[in-house]
Amino acid sequence: MLRAAVAAGYDAWGYNRSEFGVRAARADGFDVDADIESVLGRAAAADALLVVGVPMPALDSILSDVKLFAPGCPLTDVVSVKAPVAAAVHEHELGTHYVGGHPMAGTAESGWTASAPDLFHGAAWAIGVDPGTRAEPWTRVARLALDCGAYLVPVVAAEHDRAVARISHLPHVLAEALAVTGAGGGDLALGLAAGSFRDGTRVAATAPDLVRAICEPNAAALLDALDDTLRLLGDARETLASRGALGELIDAGYSERDRYDTLERWEITGIRPGDHEWLEKLREAGQRGGVIRGLDG
């Protein structure tokens, strides 16, 4: 986020608890500090937009500091779930200025050296339109995401979490299972593995603690997705065992992948932040595949 914001022309600075991370960022010319009081005090003085980018286990500590040192700043996040984050934000009495966010982009690597300013170019960025969201901080978050090269998908927290359980969190679990199953074939199997195994296990290279922090806070929705997956696999196994065929799974998978590739992401226009029922209108448009690529005015 820091690299992307600076590349987009923003006056941006950051906090990192890791002295190593701070030194690495500074060596690249970025304004980063390990003193969160100083960073947030500066933000409060500038009425800066705060972007929280930590795993769920670290969220409460960060929000406590925000409440103490910069409670009036507009606030967003890039955490992979939204309902638990929103609940924590409201527990810390920071909900008035909060707008949920989640850029759908990332890599299996981590740390400052794995970051890149163009990570969000062409990516979907989920932006919260939950009841009570205020137009002014929403517009600031929207402009930041657009300036970083993303397009916006308006969504409420609960619907976001159900969706990402299926297209983000479930793939992590399946990648881990595929990596373990493939390795069960020994060095011969791994030596023969090529593109399909590599692509299918890419996110299994993510640090395990980060995968847990991504997936486990969304347990209920992930369980639903896992149940659907297990039913599909169970049916395929049954038909393979009884008839030597994989049944309907292959055709259905091909069809749904084609649907993903050809999904029309039409542009939402004519809804201005703060207008009557603007949040509900954006939510409904997002449900139908609408995206925001620019803001009027």
Legacy VTK file of the C-alpha trace (Angstrom):
# vtk DataFile Version 3.0
C-alpha trace
ASCII
DATASET POLYDATA
POINTS 297 float
0.000 0.000 0.000
2.768 2.434 0.884
4.609 1.822 -2.374
1.406 2.149 -4.404
0.256 5.319 -2.641
3.607 7.039 -3.074
3.727 5.991 -6.728
0.263 7.534 -7.146
1.533 10.862 -5.803
0.302 10.706 -2.220
2.220 12.086 0.743
2.337 8.760 2.574
4.188 7.348 5.543
3.906 4.167 7.547
4.407 2.163 10.699
5.981 -1.278 10.979
6.689 -3.074 14.236
9.717 -4.760 12.654
12.962 -2.808 12.838
14.216 -4.895 9.923
11.172 -3.905 7.876
11.627 -0.261 8.820
15.282 -0.299 7.755
14.458 -2.018 4.465
11.740 0.517 3.640
13.936 3.459 4.581
16.754 2.099 2.458
14.378 2.352 -0.499
13.556 5.955 0.374
10.211 5.448 2.141
9.067 7.240 5.275
8.534 4.426 7.800
8.879 4.347 11.585
8.620 1.742 14.349
7.173 4.321 16.780
3.410 4.061 16.309
2.658 7.028 18.588
4.757 9.266 16.369
3.236 7.909 13.157
-0.354 8.254 14.372
0.259 11.643 15.971
1.471 12.895 12.629
-1.585 11.367 10.975
-3.926 13.082 13.413
-2.305 16.444 12.753
-2.704 15.978 8.991
-6.182 14.389 9.090
-4.600 11.541 7.130
-6.445 8.509 5.858
-5.290 5.526 7.919
-4.884 2.182 6.147
-4.618 -0.777 8.509
-2.709 -3.655 6.927
-2.146 -6.271 9.623
-3.382 -9.847 10.150
-6.460 -10.267 12.332
-4.505 -11.313 15.463
-2.756 -7.905 15.487
-5.861 -5.840 14.780
-7.016 -5.069 18.326
-3.624 -3.729 19.325
-3.468 -1.453 16.291
-7.015 -0.181 16.798
-6.255 0.558 20.443
-3.411 2.789 19.318
-5.577 4.449 16.678
-8.232 5.219 19.289
-5.601 6.679 21.596
-3.577 8.745 19.122
-5.719 9.389 16.012
-9.402 8.699 16.756
-10.700 11.337 14.354
-8.884 10.162 11.220
-10.747 8.426 8.414
-9.968 4.731 8.608
-9.889 1.805 6.217
-8.170 -1.561 6.049
-6.887 -4.209 3.651
-7.659 -7.228 5.846
-9.038 -10.347 4.154
-12.294 -10.475 6.138
-14.684 -7.639 6.775
-17.311 -8.528 9.388
-14.778 -9.301 12.182
-12.824 -6.151 11.325
-15.963 -4.006 11.380
-16.941 -5.493 14.742
-13.514 -4.704 16.184
-13.601 -1.168 14.776
-16.958 -0.520 16.441
-15.780 -2.051 19.722
-13.011 0.546 19.713
-15.563 3.298 18.941
-13.980 4.109 15.580
-16.916 3.201 13.360
-17.933 6.765 12.497
-14.950 7.235 10.194
-14.502 3.640 9.004
-14.849 2.203 5.497
-14.043 -1.460 4.936
-11.648 -2.370 2.144
-10.013 -5.429 0.629
-7.871 -5.335 -2.509
-8.092 -8.719 -4.242
-4.397 -8.938 -5.030
-1.378 -10.497 -3.420
1.491 -12.920 -3.717
2.634 -16.006 -1.831
5.619 -14.003 -0.554
5.788 -11.552 2.329
7.923 -8.796 3.743
9.052 -5.445 2.383
11.189 -6.968 -0.375
8.108 -8.768 -1.760
6.123 -5.529 -2.128
5.549 -3.745 -5.443
3.884 -0.454 -6.431
1.845 -2.034 -9.238
0.296 -4.871 -7.209
-3.184 -3.348 -7.447
-3.161 -2.437 -11.141
-6.269 -3.929 -12.720
-7.322 -5.617 -9.468
-10.750 -5.681 -7.868
-10.899 -3.715 -4.605
-13.845 -4.525 -2.347
-15.125 -1.344 -0.713
-17.666 -1.330 2.090
-21.146 0.077 1.616
-22.525 -1.097 4.937
-25.347 0.900 6.574
-23.980 3.941 8.371
-20.979 4.390 6.071
-20.352 8.104 5.587
-19.794 9.675 2.197
-16.663 11.703 2.994
-14.376 8.903 4.228
-15.866 6.541 1.629
-14.878 8.915 -1.151
-11.336 9.228 0.176
-10.931 5.456 0.329
-12.438 5.075 -3.138
-10.073 7.644 -4.636
-7.038 6.003 -3.038
-7.987 2.593 -4.436
-8.659 4.014 -7.898
-5.422 5.998 -7.854
-3.571 2.778 -7.015
-4.881 1.306 -10.265
-7.733 -0.849 -8.965
-11.434 -0.843 -9.759
-14.022 -0.871 -6.972
-16.542 -3.581 -6.097
-19.093 -2.215 -3.593
-20.143 -4.839 -1.051
-21.402 -5.192 2.520
-19.264 -7.034 5.047
-21.259 -10.251 5.456
-21.656 -10.770 1.711
-17.969 -10.047 1.165
-16.958 -12.689 3.693
-19.222 -15.335 2.170
-17.833 -14.583 -1.281
-14.128 -14.562 -0.388
-14.514 -17.815 1.538
-15.139 -19.448 -1.840
-12.715 -17.635 -4.128
-9.846 -16.773 -1.768
-9.892 -18.748 1.471
-11.013 -22.105 0.047
-8.227 -22.013 -2.596
-5.706 -21.724 0.243
-7.090 -24.851 1.897
-7.247 -26.760 -1.393
-3.692 -25.709 -2.268
-2.430 -27.086 1.045
-4.307 -30.348 0.496
-3.003 -30.668 -3.062
0.566 -30.007 -1.930
0.346 -32.722 0.729
-1.385 -35.214 -1.589
1.083 -34.604 -4.394
4.051 -35.001 -2.103
2.552 -38.307 -0.998
3.709 -39.657 -4.352
7.314 -39.177 -3.290
10.171 -37.547 -5.133
9.121 -39.159 -8.402
5.743 -37.399 -8.310
7.281 -34.067 -7.345
9.934 -34.494 -10.021
7.237 -34.959 -12.661
5.032 -32.121 -11.372
4.582 -29.266 -13.821
2.180 -26.390 -14.471
-1.071 -27.709 -13.052
0.548 -28.744 -9.758
2.625 -25.552 -9.579
-0.364 -23.281 -10.232
-2.686 -25.261 -7.996
-0.288 -25.096 -5.051
1.042 -21.544 -5.533
-0.609 -20.075 -2.437
0.550 -23.036 -0.331
3.908 -21.230 -0.359
2.356 -18.497 1.820
3.637 -18.365 5.403
1.468 -20.785 7.442
0.680 -18.300 10.213
-0.551 -15.819 7.624
-2.791 -18.444 6.005
-4.307 -19.208 9.398
-4.836 -15.496 10.047
-6.535 -15.138 6.657
-8.813 -18.164 6.770
-9.690 -18.929 10.378
-11.523 -15.655 11.190
-13.938 -16.555 8.379
-14.602 -20.064 9.706
-18.397 -20.199 9.264
-18.370 -19.156 5.624
-15.331 -21.321 4.900
-17.080 -24.344 6.405
-19.987 -23.849 3.989
-17.572 -23.669 1.059
-15.705 -26.763 2.251
-18.971 -28.689 2.622
-19.920 -27.867 -0.975
-16.458 -28.902 -2.168
-16.546 -32.176 -0.273
-19.958 -32.999 -1.763
-18.617 -32.397 -5.266
-15.522 -34.495 -4.626
-17.582 -37.222 -2.974
-19.902 -37.446 -5.973
-16.933 -37.534 -8.360
-15.259 -40.270 -6.332
-18.446 -42.328 -6.264
-18.962 -42.209 -10.011
-15.255 -42.864 -10.642
-15.359 -45.938 -8.381
-18.624 -47.293 -9.782
-18.397 -46.347 -13.450
-14.803 -45.286 -14.093
-15.994 -41.753 -14.884
-15.799 -38.423 -13.042
-19.437 -37.610 -13.639
-20.652 -34.066 -14.043
-17.806 -32.348 -12.188
-15.527 -31.913 -15.207
-18.169 -30.360 -17.460
-19.493 -28.185 -14.654
-16.006 -26.980 -13.742
-15.203 -26.128 -17.350
-18.458 -24.203 -17.665
-17.987 -22.193 -14.469
-14.383 -21.345 -15.300
-15.587 -20.025 -18.653
-18.217 -18.006 -16.798
-15.458 -16.450 -14.694
-13.385 -15.629 -17.767
-16.317 -14.013 -19.584
-18.088 -12.308 -16.672
-19.231 -8.835 -17.697
-17.923 -6.292 -15.233
-20.148 -3.384 -16.198
-19.446 0.125 -14.954
-21.601 1.679 -12.247
-22.457 5.310 -12.971
-24.955 7.887 -11.757
-24.729 7.077 -8.036
-23.066 9.802 -6.019
-21.828 9.285 -2.441
-24.264 10.881 -0.025
-27.273 10.772 -2.362
-30.520 9.204 -1.172
-30.085 5.428 -0.687
-26.621 5.557 -2.303
-25.262 2.740 -0.150
-28.088 0.338 -0.988
-27.912 1.242 -4.671
-24.179 0.544 -4.755
-24.665 -2.719 -2.872
-27.287 -3.891 -5.362
-25.118 -2.890 -8.316
-22.129 -4.746 -6.884
-24.231 -7.884 -6.443
-25.014 -7.781 -10.166
-21.372 -7.535 -11.222
-21.106 -3.755 -11.359
-17.789 -2.038 -10.696
-16.623 1.555 -10.239
-13.742 2.733 -12.434
-13.980 6.458 -11.658
-15.833 8.970 -9.496
-18.015 11.698 -10.962
-16.640 15.109 -10.178
LINES 1 298
297 0 1 2 3 4 5 6 7 8 9 10 11 12 13 14 15 16 17 18 19 20 21 22 23 24 25 26 27 28 29 30 31 32 33 34 35 36 37 38 39 40 41 42 43 44 45 46 47 48 49 50 51 52 53 54 55 56 57 58 59 60 61 62 63 64 65 66 67 68 69 70 71 72 73 74 75 76 77 78 79 80 81 82 83 84 85 86 87 88 89 90 91 92 93 94 95 96 97 98 99 100 101 102 103 104 105 106 107 108 109 110 111 112 113 114 115 116 117 118 119 120 121 122 123 124 125 126 127 128 129 130 131 132 133 134 135 136 137 138 139 140 141 142 143 144 145 146 147 148 149 150 151 152 153 154 155 156 157 158 159 160 161 162 163 164 165 166 167 168 169 170 171 172 173 174 175 176 177 178 179 180 181 182 183 184 185 186 187 188 189 190 191 192 193 194 195 196 197 198 199 200 201 202 203 204 205 206 207 208 209 210 211 212 213 214 215 216 217 218 219 220 221 222 223 224 225 226 227 228 229 230 231 232 233 234 235 236 237 238 239 240 241 242 243 244 245 246 247 248 249 250 251 252 253 254 255 256 257 258 259 260 261 262 263 264 265 266 267 268 269 270 271 272 273 274 275 276 277 278 279 280 281 282 283 284 285 286 287 288 289 290 291 292 293 294 295 296
